[in-house]
């Protein structure tokens, strides 16, 4: 069972389409459509995300099996969040006292003036990200036979309304350094392997990913308003430095994802009742 909860009147496609909307009004409508609006923890949902990947305890047993490896699925979306949504060994520093600001890479305070220098050129894409910021990038994969596109709506179709989802996640420390990682190495650019849409590569030097059952994320959700969509997560535990120029070059291209800025984060889920145990 890949979509947990099976919320009344909310099919997989409809829910994914709702998640693809980015305006605050759309997020408000999505939040109001959720059945759990009380101050208590939302009930009747599968495990939620994001979480502290160093903590393995959880009381919410998933009702779905973990998704296959990313190589056996279709890449359907790539997007970034400003601040790490997850907390992990390499990104354990809270960005601020507001839990909705997420976390930053541990070495963010040790960057050199050169790494923090902003470009003198006018930036028109990903202008809400600057050197020294932490971003969490999500490569979203689906069991549906679909092509990549904007938002999570691209991960389903009328012929595949209840997809299995897998999210490969990497937290980056953005720097002004052409010798840092190049984001275009991890882009899509029409790459097809064995008939499946795939990223050109995924980060491999940041530790073994922590794999667990969870949900889709986004600022519309909280401990009281849970996501109804299940996802298998694969989160790498260490940060990596990323050249900001490469991120901007990626977004300036003719992207099928239509990504022009980093998204807000969902506050960390800490209630054991909302977390799956990590094996």
C-alpha positions, 0 to 999 in steps of 0.5 A: 500500500503506497498511499497511506490514509486513503483520505476521503475524496482525495485520490493520489493524483488530486493530492499530488496536484494540490502539493504542486501548487506554490502560492500561499493561498493554495497552501492554505486551502490544502491545509484546510482540506486536511481532516485533523485540525485540532491541537492534538497530533493528527491521527490515522496517518502513516509516518511523517517526515522530516525527522532527525535521522540520528534517532531511530525510534518511532511508534508509527508502523508503516502500512506500506513496503519500502520503495525499490531502488531509485534505479528501478523507478522514474525520476519525476521531480527535482527541487530544493528547500532553503534550510535542511528539512531533516536534522542529521549528523552533518546538519544539526545546527538550528538555523534560528529559534523558529523550527520552520527555518530548518537546520544548517550544515555544521561547518556553515560558521567556518566558511572563508570570506571568499566562499561567502562572497556574493556574485557581482552579477545580477541573479534572476534565478534562485535569488533567495539562496546566497553563499553560506546558505544550506539547502536540502535537495530532493530527487523524487522518484515514482513507480509510475511510467511518467516523465519528469515535470513541475511539482509532485503532480508530475509523479502520478497520472490518470493511469497511475493514481497511487504511486510508490514514491522515493525521495533521495535527499542531500543537504548542501552548503552553498559556497562561492567556489567553482571547485565545489560540487557542480549541481549540473552533475546531479541534474536530469537533462533528459537522461534515460537509463534502461528505459527509465528517467534518471538523474545523471548521478546522485551524491556518493561521498556523504555517507550511507543514506539513512532509509526509512518510511515517511511522507511528503513534506512542505510547509503546509504540514505540521504535527497537527496537519499531516501529509496523506502521501507515503514516501520512502526516504533516503537521506545522506548524513553528511553535508557537501559544499556546492558551487552556487554558480552551478545551482544558478546555471541549472535553474537558468536552463530550460528545466522541465521542473520549472524550479526558480527558487528554494522552497520553505521547509516543514518543521521537524517531526519529533512526536514518536507517534508520527515517526516510523522506526528506522531499521 
